[in-house]
Amino acid sequence: MKTPTPIPFSRRLDFVTAQDLTPIFRRLQRLPHGVWLDSASDRDYDRGRYSFLTADPVAWCAADTDSPDPWSVLQEWCRKLGHAAIGDAAIGDASSDETSSDSEALPPFCGGVVGLLGYESAWWLEPVLRHDAEAMGWDRNLPGMAIGLYDWTIAVDHHRDAVWLLSTGLDENFRLDVDRANARAEQVIAWMKTEWEPIDPDEAGNSKSNTSNTISSTFTDAGYAAGVSEIIDRICRGDSFQVNLAQTLSAPATCRPEELYARLRAINPAPYACYFDAGEYQVISSSPEGFLQVRTDAKGQRHVVTRPIKGTVARTGEADEDERLGALLLASEKDRAENIMIVDLMRNDLSRVCTDESVEVTGLCELERYQRVQHLVSTVRGVLGPDASVCDLLAACFPGGSITGAPKVEAMRTIAKLERRPRGPYCGSLGYISLSGAADFNILIRTVTQRSGAAANAEGKETVGNPSSVWEFPVGGGITARSDPEGETQETWVKAASLLEAIGAAR
């Protein structure tokens, strides 16, 4: 690896507010493959410190499940990023979320790889999952992976109330160039200050006649409860310890995806919220769950953190009632057992790529409150081995155990049999791998995928209007031997509440 170099271009943007990048986000919608990694939640409940907005990547790789293995592309991009490294001295030291003592430290993502690992990208890691899907007659052209190489970012440090434009001069060959960085930065500033004409709704592929907000589901309530009962039977037979089951809700889209995201972040802000334009589909998420974070300390050690969520109750807005429900969640043997099972799974996954004895649990079944729900959250940490890349880490842990169950592969096989359709972006991950060596990926829960009617029809999904766009938003929960089928069914609707409100508001 070559000696790291400073960022070629970094400028504080005093004309942009750190509180809300929405005006800039809207102005950049004309650019391809826009991304907003958005720590949107109220600061009282948010551990997220940074937000990032970027678009117009210099390289792009999109793979459906019938494509050659894209994990090799991600591995190669990680290798090349290492050779084009930006100096740690220029980037915020974020082995924790504490404010850096270096007043000049910049946010950890300055440029690099950003993208989506769809749930079905696990098919390349575990071929038996592909075999099962083909045996059930699933379409092979499903979203698998979509990643871009981004050379600039608008970076926000919420703790310091500061916004920067960072430009690396990175090109498609992973070379850094100062002149290119400066020219690109000026181009981005011009984009930010341009008042674009509003986009015609028809340009988004939405039919003007598409005004219904009727919600459909892949399960009836009785059918979902029956699925829970079947999982309990499988657990009692020894097939699994825990399985995550989701119902997929869908509705005709009635606005552009960026408009839906603006509504969702206002209704249900979250620390791992995001918007991602993959071209053929858009991912809109208010996820509260972090999957994997990597930060490098002064000694060059790469610290890994994962924060699985298992256990959910509603948040009512009434302080006494929220305290009562939170206490019930903390006392729940079922939810605690569910959380601990996933902690053990994540410890095992991390130990495949982390140094011996570095993996430890630093927080177990802690209560965290968000706008609409309360969760039990645990924290597992490790130190990435010297020969392991971020791609190796992702492959060892993907998909996150909190949204599969345990044992992971057997749980995923059960999920496919009972859900009877692919998940797509839902329960996959979206995040970045920075030139600085830092990385951050979420787990895509509380997530809407907006797709064209043609794409949905390819999976046998009926749509309204032609061509129309469709919103799909699965909601699910972890099932254990102690689960109550009716209670688990109701929990999915608690999780869906903010999504349903956003979609209702988008009429």
DAGIBEL-V594291 format. One record per helix or strand of 2 or more residues. SS is the DSSP state (h for helix, s for strand). FROM is the first residue (numbers start at 0). TO is the last residue. Records with the same first field share a line. If there is no record, write none. Layout:
SS: FROM-TO  FROM-TO
This chain:
s: 8-11  34-37  49-53  58-63  111-116  142-149  151-156  161-166  215-216  241-251  271-276  280-286  289-295  301-305  308-313  359-368  372-383  404-405  428-433  438-441  446-451  468-478
h: 21-26  70-82  87-89  118-123  126-134  177-192  200-203  220-236  256-266  318-330  332-350  389-396  400-402  407-418  452-456  484-504
